Amino acid sequence: MIQIRKDVSKNRAYIKLKGFFQDEDVKSACEQILSTAKSLAPGFDIVNDIEEFKPASPKAAEYIAHLQEEVGKLQVGKIVRIVGNN
């Protein structure tokens, strides 16, 4: 499950990833996140809750690394990552 919400007044994206993702799920989530990031102004912040997220494979890690690179090009401000014990 992916939930994405943006707050234009705060120039912030809120992302929650939960559950086990197959490679195509990760790819789709990354596309949605990048689209949201592109809709915000430079300097935007991200609150990323991955406490219950379980990526499937090394390929999924590649998608995530590519997303991080692309978001960085958009002049992201602060990123807050909420993680679990694992």
Backbone torsions as a table, in degrees:
resi	resn	phi	psi	omega
1	MET	NA	137.5	174.9
2	ILE	-126.9	135.9	173.1
3	GLN	-126.7	128.0	177.6
4	ILE	-127.8	131.4	177.7
5	ARG	-137.4	140.5	176.2
6	LYS	-121.5	147.1	176.2
7	ASP	-120.5	101.2	-175.7
8	VAL	-65.0	-36.5	-178.4
9	SER	-64.8	-30.8	177.3
10	LYS	-97.7	-4.4	-178.2
11	ASN	53.8	54.0	-172.6
12	ARG	-141.0	143.2	173.6
13	ALA	-111.2	138.8	176.3
14	TYR	-114.6	124.0	-176.0
15	ILE	-126.9	131.9	174.8
16	LYS	-128.7	122.6	176.3
17	LEU	-114.4	130.7	-175.5
18	LYS	-141.3	132.5	175.1
19	GLY	99.6	-174.1	-178.7
20	PHE	-89.4	125.7	-178.0
21	PHE	-110.1	130.0	168.5
22	GLN	-76.1	167.0	-178.1
23	ASP	-54.3	-45.6	-178.8
24	GLU	-66.4	-31.3	175.9
25	ASP	-65.4	-42.7	178.9
26	VAL	-64.5	-43.7	179.0
27	LYS	-59.4	-46.0	179.1
28	SER	-63.7	-43.0	179.1
29	ALA	-61.8	-42.8	179.4
30	CYS	-62.2	-40.6	178.0
31	GLU	-63.3	-42.0	179.0
32	GLN	-65.2	-43.0	-179.8
33	ILE	-64.5	-44.0	179.5
34	LEU	-63.1	-41.4	177.6
35	SER	-60.2	-43.2	178.6
36	THR	-64.3	-45.1	179.8
37	ALA	-59.7	-40.8	179.9
38	LYS	-66.0	-22.1	-178.5
39	SER	-85.4	-3.9	178.6
40	LEU	-102.5	163.3	-179.4
41	ALA	-78.9	153.2	176.3
42	PRO	-51.9	143.6	-177.3
43	GLY	90.6	3.7	-179.0
44	PHE	-61.2	156.5	177.8
45	ASP	-109.6	158.2	177.0
46	ILE	-130.2	131.7	168.9
47	VAL	-109.9	115.8	-170.1
48	ASN	-119.9	106.5	-179.5
49	ASP	-95.3	104.8	179.4
50	ILE	-116.6	23.6	-176.5
51	GLU	-56.3	-36.4	-176.8
52	GLU	-115.1	23.0	-177.7
53	PHE	-92.8	136.6	178.7
54	LYS	-132.3	97.7	177.5
55	PRO	-67.4	155.8	-170.4
56	ALA	-87.7	-36.7	-166.8
57	SER	-158.5	174.4	173.2
58	PRO	-60.1	-32.7	177.7
59	LYS	-61.9	-40.4	177.3
60	ALA	-61.3	-39.7	177.8
61	ALA	-62.6	-35.2	176.5
62	GLU	-63.6	-44.1	177.7
63	TYR	-59.8	-43.4	-178.4
64	ILE	-66.3	-42.3	178.4
65	ALA	-62.1	-41.3	177.6
66	HIS	-63.3	-42.7	177.9
67	LEU	-59.6	-46.2	-179.7
68	GLN	-59.3	-40.8	178.6
69	GLU	-63.6	-45.8	-178.6
70	GLU	-67.0	-40.0	178.5
71	VAL	-65.0	-38.5	177.3
72	GLY	-60.3	-34.7	178.3
73	LYS	-67.5	-19.4	-178.5
74	LEU	-88.8	10.8	178.0
75	GLN	62.7	50.7	177.1
76	VAL	-63.4	145.5	176.6
77	GLY	-86.6	-108.6	-179.1
78	LYS	-92.6	146.0	173.7
79	ILE	-123.9	123.3	176.3
80	VAL	-108.9	124.0	-178.8
81	ARG	-114.7	123.5	177.5
82	ILE	-98.1	119.8	-176.7
83	VAL	-123.5	160.4	177.4
84	GLY	-91.5	-168.8	-179.6
85	ASN	-70.3	-23.7	-179.3
86	ASN	-90.4	NA	NA
